[in-house]
């Protein structure tokens, strides 16, 4: 083979590898806290490892995000003023991740959640969920998409007061046209999972705040969605009940390999997440990725404290 041709092919291969590394490295957002995958690949190449071997070992390098956000911007017009709620947000969330969007009031965290859930349209940019561009969907398509793939957990529970716990939990399945005997069976299954099997026929007014929130959690999970959005899920609860609720949500999500995105201002809640996205003034200023074992250790500790508090009473 001609030496010039061989040299050119080698150069092209190196460029292809370098481009792949750049694709794997996350965009710089604020300050980078942890070594990116791209940096790890570069370091490994220096000692002679092949890029395909590195990618194979990492596994996640080949994984596509279940939620992909690019250049997302939201500007509200208030009179003659323009308020920037989100400013060029880039974010990837992967299947099975517990992701916490953390920020103070007015930071843009709830707007970001609304954009991901398709509740608001962006001024610019896009959100893809499961390779579907939700920011371009009309209301009818969005409603159908959410019924199939998304569950919601609300701070204020949003239960229908005239319905029993079982009826509230089975409601999402009603909209899907699921037969009643299957709806009832699934509702009982998830009410048992949140430890409310003895409250199936109770109405919201006959339950405490923590019990109502557990009904809300069961309702979100009963459709077995691939993605769950939780907006300040423990905002109205005391610390002991919060630990219990968070433990239940994480256990269910982990068993079903579901992705959960939580929005909160509470740093304690962020301790339960695999990935914490810090939002300030409409910008992502930091993304922290934690080892699952560290998160599970914290969950176990929180449960233990809650149990000890319960025994003392």
C-alpha atoms as one frame of an Amber mdcrd trajectory, in Angstrom:
protein
   0.000   0.000   0.000   1.222   3.493  -0.844   2.705   5.148   2.260   0.806
   8.405   1.594  -2.523   6.542   1.363  -1.777   4.586   4.547  -0.819   7.782
   6.358  -4.002   9.514   5.165  -6.190   6.596   6.333  -4.512   6.646   9.747
  -5.091  10.403  10.028  -8.768  10.000   9.083  -9.180   7.225  11.682  -7.628
   9.442  14.375  -9.976  12.303  13.406 -12.993   9.962  13.570 -11.930   8.777
  17.019 -11.392  12.351  18.177 -14.856  13.360  16.918 -16.403  10.435  18.803
 -14.610  11.506  21.968 -15.941  15.054  21.556 -19.462  13.682  21.106 -19.139
  11.657  24.299 -17.825  14.592  26.315 -20.655  16.723  27.745 -20.850  20.398
  26.842 -19.231  22.651  29.418 -21.917  24.049  31.718 -20.646  26.470  34.298
 -17.742  24.591  35.874 -16.991  20.914  35.275 -16.934  19.041  38.576 -16.119
  15.544  37.436 -13.937  13.960  34.788 -16.037  13.570  31.643 -16.160  10.378
  29.648 -14.411  12.181  26.809 -11.471  13.029  29.080 -11.269   9.403  30.261
 -11.140   8.241  26.652  -8.349  10.656  25.788  -6.300   9.497  28.769  -6.876
   5.851  27.885  -5.780   6.452  24.284  -2.480   7.889  25.514  -1.582   4.516
  27.035  -2.490   2.610  23.871  -6.053   1.412  24.522  -8.340   1.190  21.486
 -11.390   3.435  21.533 -13.800   0.561  20.699 -12.534  -1.347  23.742 -12.990
   1.702  25.974 -16.527   2.339  24.718 -17.437  -1.335  25.167 -16.222  -1.288
  28.770 -17.996   1.951  29.633 -21.280   0.671  28.182 -23.092   3.942  28.832
 -21.116   5.585  26.037 -23.342   3.780  23.507 -26.542   4.488  25.412 -28.925
   7.048  23.982 -30.615   9.447  26.421 -34.295   8.838  27.079 -34.673  12.629
  27.430 -32.562  14.928  25.269 -32.715  18.709  25.680 -30.865  21.064  23.366
 -30.554  24.873  23.277 -33.798  25.195  25.271 -34.850  28.765  25.886 -38.050
  30.213  27.358 -38.819  33.924  27.423 -42.002  35.333  28.936 -43.352  38.720
  27.896 -44.773  40.699  30.810 -46.011  43.987  29.434 -43.034  45.527  27.656
 -40.570  43.502  29.698 -39.000  40.199  28.677 -38.210  37.690  31.413 -35.786
  34.892  30.551 -36.944  31.791  32.455 -34.594  29.343  30.712 -31.444  30.255
  28.827 -30.009  27.765  26.291 -30.355  24.587  28.351 -28.553  21.400  27.237
 -29.217  18.228  29.229 -29.284  14.443  28.771 -31.187  12.090  31.093 -30.785
   8.333  30.743 -33.097   5.380  31.284 -33.312   4.347  34.927 -31.786   7.569
  36.276 -33.207   9.389  39.278 -32.588  13.001  38.321 -33.173  15.948  40.636
 -33.604  19.491  39.289 -32.507  21.614  42.251 -33.021  25.352  42.578 -34.578
  28.136  44.594 -37.921  29.754  43.834 -37.736  31.583  40.510 -34.650  29.691
  39.331 -36.427  28.168  36.332 -36.598  24.589  37.633 -40.394  24.264  37.352
 -40.343  25.801  33.878 -37.769  23.202  32.860 -40.003  20.418  34.185 -42.995
  21.868  32.323 -40.975  21.915  29.094 -39.928  18.281  29.519 -43.520  17.260
  30.244 -44.837  19.196  27.241 -46.951  21.481  29.449 -45.350  24.586  27.927
 -43.807  25.381  24.549 -40.256  26.749  24.376 -39.274  30.005  22.735 -36.349
  28.197  21.140 -34.728  24.744  21.218 -36.296  21.334  21.693 -37.013  18.396
  24.001 -36.909  14.815  22.716 -38.370  11.961  24.774 -37.850   8.403  23.518
 -36.759   9.930  20.164 -40.038  11.844  19.886 -39.912  15.657  19.667 -42.476
  16.581  22.310 -41.957  20.330  21.792 -43.439  19.984  18.279 -46.460  17.863
  19.227 -49.986  19.252  19.168 -52.199  18.893  22.242 -53.952  15.727  21.034
 -50.679  13.955  20.240 -49.146  15.151  23.510 -52.078  13.832  25.551 -51.777
  10.421  23.890 -47.978  10.391  24.366 -48.242  11.260  28.082 -50.879   8.579
  28.668 -48.508   5.947  27.258 -45.133   7.071  28.598 -45.421   9.588  31.453
 -46.609   9.640  35.069 -46.971  12.702  37.327 -46.589  13.136  41.093 -47.807
  16.492  42.421 -46.989  18.436  45.570 -50.682  19.078  46.245 -51.672  15.419
  45.562 -54.407  16.400  43.016 -56.733  13.592  44.079 -60.419  13.691  43.169
 -62.224  14.046  46.531 -65.357  12.127  45.500 -63.378   9.032  44.444 -61.890
   6.305  46.637 -58.163   5.588  46.740 -58.680   2.660  44.369 -60.691   4.776
  41.920 -58.138   7.609  41.991 -55.281   5.201  41.317 -57.049   3.416  38.457
 -58.140   6.665  36.755 -55.194   6.904  34.274 -56.025   3.399  33.062 -59.628
   4.428  32.482 -58.486   7.017  29.926 -56.512   4.284  28.150 -59.612   2.127
  27.859 -58.234  -0.645  30.071 -60.987  -3.101  31.213 -62.261  -2.529  34.768
 -61.087  -5.869  36.206 -57.529  -5.138  35.043 -57.723  -1.548  36.355 -58.867
  -2.744  39.777 -56.179  -5.414  39.952 -53.433  -2.937  39.024 -54.738  -0.316
  41.483 -54.722  -2.836  44.340 -51.189  -3.918  43.386 -49.775  -0.393  43.641
 -51.774   0.592  46.708 -50.241  -2.446  48.385 -46.806  -1.341  47.141 -47.249
   2.016  48.935 -48.567   0.238  52.046 -52.182   1.385  51.689 -53.919  -1.942
  51.064 -56.203  -1.219  54.055 -57.277   2.161  52.631 -58.541   1.043  49.219
 -62.098   2.277  49.824 -61.091   5.443  51.711 -61.634   8.864  50.173 -58.965
  11.610  50.346 -60.687  13.417  53.231 -60.373  10.237  55.299 -56.578  10.110
  54.892 -53.590  12.062  56.159 -51.350  14.155  53.905 -48.742  11.410  53.735
 -51.363   8.812  52.852 -52.815  11.047  50.137 -49.362  11.507  48.648 -48.882
   7.746  48.608 -52.165   7.430  46.685 -50.755  10.001  44.243 -47.573   7.929
  43.878 -49.578   4.741  43.276 -51.609   6.590  40.622 -48.417   7.752  38.854
 -46.971   4.224  38.805 -50.138   2.296  37.970 -49.837   3.072  34.255 -46.273
   1.719  34.448 -44.805   4.661  32.502 -41.182   4.790  31.424 -40.794   8.330
  32.839 -42.106   9.951  36.026 -42.142  13.675  36.752 -42.396  14.705  40.412
 -42.947  18.388  41.246 -41.920  19.049  44.876 -43.283  15.594  45.817 -42.624
  16.040  49.550 -43.144  19.791  49.814 -46.186  19.456  52.091 -44.821  16.652
  54.285 -42.823  16.435  57.519 -39.279  15.001  57.531 -40.292  11.532  58.778
 -43.001  11.141  56.138 -40.620  12.546  53.507 -38.116   9.746  54.140 -40.852
   7.146  53.794 -42.279   8.672  50.606 -38.874   9.009  48.944 -37.980   5.432
  49.837 -41.217   4.142  48.303 -40.768   6.148  45.089 -37.174   5.051  44.591
 -37.944   1.403  45.321 -40.746   1.348  42.750 -38.729   3.196  40.105 -35.744
   0.907  40.582 -37.826  -2.287  40.402 -39.471  -1.132  37.168 -36.280   0.406
  35.661 -38.086   3.740  35.323 -36.625   7.207  34.906 -37.664   9.786  37.496
 -37.200  13.553  37.310 -37.847  15.424  40.555 -38.014  19.178  40.989 -37.233
  20.570  44.441 -35.634  23.397  46.403 -34.696  20.954  49.189 -31.066  19.788
  49.210 -32.040  16.803  51.373 -34.259  15.499  48.559 -31.331  15.879  46.153
 -29.451  13.291  48.229 -31.786  10.625  46.839 -30.855  11.321  43.196 -28.261
   9.719  40.918 -27.914  12.998  39.035 -28.415  16.490  40.474 -28.907  19.402
  38.069 -28.375  22.771  39.770 -30.442  25.563  38.192 -29.943  29.284  38.859
 -31.463  32.233  36.977 -32.551  30.031  34.086 -29.143  28.402  33.630 -27.715
  25.011  34.539 -24.716  25.943  36.654 -23.649  22.464  37.710 -24.441  18.804
  37.030 -23.430  16.292  39.679 -23.500  12.571  38.923 -23.312  10.213  41.877
 -22.653   6.504  42.250 -25.854   4.504  42.740 -24.358   2.765  45.760 -23.858
   6.113  47.515 -27.486   7.027  46.832 -28.830   3.686  48.024 -26.716   3.977
  51.174 -28.334   7.344  51.900 -31.820   5.913  51.272 -31.111   3.039  53.660
 -29.877   5.507  56.307 -32.970   7.711  55.887 -35.287   4.704  56.216 -33.473
   3.565  59.347 -33.885   6.988  60.979 -37.598   7.044  60.053 -38.101   3.597
  61.589 -36.272   4.601  64.779 -38.465   7.709  65.092 -41.565   5.569  64.631
 -40.461   3.141  67.379 -39.917   5.986  69.849 -43.552   7.108  69.518
